[in-house]
Each structure stands twice: as C-alpha cells, then as structure tokens.
Amino acid sequence: MDKNLAWLVALVVIFGVINIIGFMAVSPDKIDQEALANKVTAQVIQQIPVPEKPQVIDVDALAATVAGKINIPEYVQPEFDSKFVDIWEKEYADEIEELETEAYNVAEIELEKKDYKALERYLESTIENFDELEDVDVKDYNITIVDLGLDEDEDKVATIEFELKVRYTLEEGVDDDFKKYVYATATVVFDEGDYTDEDVELVFA
C-alpha cells in the first residue's frame, strides 16, 4: 500500500476512535457502543480512497503499432544525367584514358596468357569432343570504369568485356574448323592506384 494512503487510513481510524470515546464520555449509558463502532467503521471505509487500477500496457501490441507507422523509404540508386557525366569525363579525361589503357592492356595479357589456356579450359568444359583451339579474334570490347581511384591509396577498378570469335577443332578425326562466339569479362583492380600492382579476374560466358 502507498505510504500516503496508509497515513490517510490511519488518520481516519484515529478520528473515528476519538469520536467513539467522545460520545461515550458524554452519555455512556445511552450509547449503543457496538452500533456506534459499526457506524464509524462504515464511515472510515467510505472515506478511504480507492486506488486507481494500474493500466496494463501490451508492449508487443504497442511496438507493432509503432512499427506499422514507421515508413522507411526504399533506397533508389541516384542516376546521373548526361550533363554531369560530360563534366566528369572532361574534368578527369586524362585519368580516365590512363586507367582504360592500363586496364585493357592487363586484361589482354591475362586473356592471352599461356596461349589462351583459360579460354581453352572453358571450351573443353562446354563443348563436347573439343580437341584444340585454333584461333581467337577480338571482334569488339567495352571498358567500364568502376572506380577511378581519385583519393590517395584508393584502388582503381575497371571491367573489360570482350566479344571473341574463336575457331576450334573436334576429336575423332573431324577436320573441319568450328566457329563460336565467346564473351569474356575481365575485372582489373590496381591496388591503391599502383599500375604495377594489379589483380585480374577473368570470366567466360
């Protein structure tokens, strides 16, 4: 029980007892003590304040309601208009050209590494009865700057997509050459912008 409420009840009871004693002192023979005591008790009970019933809060329901009112907008990747791209390309024209040249050269070396061994392994895994690779011709390519690495110690990253026309032969005495288009993507990363320290990942499709 709250301390304030307990003191209030005690004061009411004391007041009732004093009333009983006072009535008995005035006319002790005419007072029905039991009736008087019951009356005082009833008055005490009536005057005792009834504490409010504490409100029970459903925390889960409240959290669900609040969460339902929170609207988190979906992230939309910003699109740069052509004017911004033009300004960016003019501002960093030299850096872009240098990265494109270096990335292409590194990708081409990786593609031609050990007489196109990586490409040959890809053809062996995708062409039944593949015998050997006869010729490779780069029909087209596209370079995309992923990260120009303008900040100090920041990697420079570019991807080169090759369209390759390949000639190959099959096993079991087949003499005719076969042609096929293969697409290769080289991701070139120059560590901390150092053109002498690169990593290349080559994927065929």
N, C-alpha and C positions, 0 to 999 in steps of 0.2 A: 504494500500500500504506500502511496505517495506520502512524504513527511507532512506536507501542508494539510492533506486530507486527514491524516491521523490526529494532528493537533486540533483540527476543527471538530472532529468527532468527540475528542476528549473534553473540549470546552462545552459542547452541547450537553454531554452527560453530566459534567460537573454542575452546569446551570440547572439541570433537571433535579439533581440531588439536593441542591440548595433550596429549590422550590419546595420539595417534599419536606425538608427539615423546617422551613419557614411555616408551612401550613400546619405541621404537627405542633409547632411551638405556640401558635395562636389558639388553636382549638383541638387539642389532642383527642378528645373524647368523641368529636363529631365527624372525624375524618376516617373514611374507609381507606386504610393505608394501601391495601392491595389494588383497589381500583385506581387510586391516585398514581401508584407506581406504574400501572399498566398504561395510564393516560400519558404520563411523562415519557415512558418508553416509546409510545406511539409517536409522540411529538419529536422525540430525538431521531427516530427512524425517518420521519418525514423531512427533517431538516438536514439530514446527511446528504450531501451532493452525490449524485450518481456519476461516476467517471464515464467519460465517453469511451465507447468500444473502439479499440485501436483499428485503424484501417489496414486491411491486409492487401499488400501490393503484389500482383503476379508479375515478377521480374521478367520471366520469359516472354509473357504476352506483351509487356511494355517494350522490351528490346525488339521484338518482332515488329511492333507498330512503328517504332522509331526507324528501324532499318528500312521499312517499306516506304518511308517518306524521304529517304536519302536518295538522291538521283545523281549517280556518278556518270558523267558524260563519257561516251566511248572515244578512245583515242583515235584521232584521224591524222595520219602522216601528212605533214604540210607539203603542198605542191608548189614548186617554184615556177613562176611564169617565165616566158621566153626572154623577157627583158632582163630579169635577174640573171638567167643563165648566160646571156650575152655579156653582161657586165662582168660576171665571174670569169668567163673564158678570156675576156680581154685583159682583165686585171692580172690573171695568173697564166697567161698564154705560154710563157717560157717554161714555167714549172710543169704545166700540163704536157707540153710537147716532149719535154725531157723524160717524164715518167712514162708516157706512151711508148717512146722509143726504147727505153731501157726494158720495160716490161715485155714488149714484143720480142726483143732480141733474146731475153732469157727464156721466154715461153717457146720460141722456135728451137733454141738449143735443146731444151728439155724434150720437145716433141721428136727431134731428130736423134736423140741420144741413143747410141749403140744401134744405129740403123733402124730406127723406129721400133725398137724392141717392145715398148709398152703398147704401141698400136698393134703390133703383130700378136701379142698375147691376147689382146681384146678380140681380134678377128678369129683366133683359134677357139675362143670360148663362145663365139656367136655364130660361126659358120661351120656347118658340118662338112667333114672331109677337107678342111682347109689345109693347103700344102705350104705355100710361102707367099710373102708379099713381094710383088714385082715393082710397083711404082707408087709414089704418093705425090699428089699435086694439090697445092693450096689454092682453091678456087676463090675463096673470099674469107674475110676475117672482120671482126668488130672488137674495138677496145673500149672498155668502160672503166672510168676512174671511180674507184670505191672510196679511197681516202687519199687526198693529195698530200697529207702529212706536212702541213704548214708549220705546226708547232715544233719546237725543238724536241728531239728524241722521240718523235711520233712516227709510227710506221707509215710507209707509203704502200698503198694496195691498189692493184688493178686486175681486171679479168680480160682475157683474150679468148674470143670464141672463133674457132677455125672451122671452115667448111672444107673438108678434104675429099678429094676424088682418088680412090685407091684402086689399083689393079692387083689381082692375085690369081693364083692357080689352085686347083684342087688335086687331091691324091688320086690314085688308081688309074693312072695313065691318061688323064684328061689334059689335052694340050692347050685348049682354048683359054684365053685370059678372061677373067670376070671383073666387072666393074661394080663399085659400090661407093655411095657417099657416106662418110662418117663425120660426125660432129665432135670436136674436141674442145673442152673448156679448160683453160689454164688460169689458175688463180696465183698471182705473183705477189709476194709480200717482201718488201725491203725493210729489214729490221732497223728500226729507229732512223729510217730515211737513208740508210747507207746503201748505195748502189753496188757495193762489193759484198754485201751480206744479204742474200736472198733465200727465200723458201718458195718452192713451186709445187702446186698440187694439180695433177692432170687427170681429167675425167673424160671418158668417151661415151658416146651415145649413138 
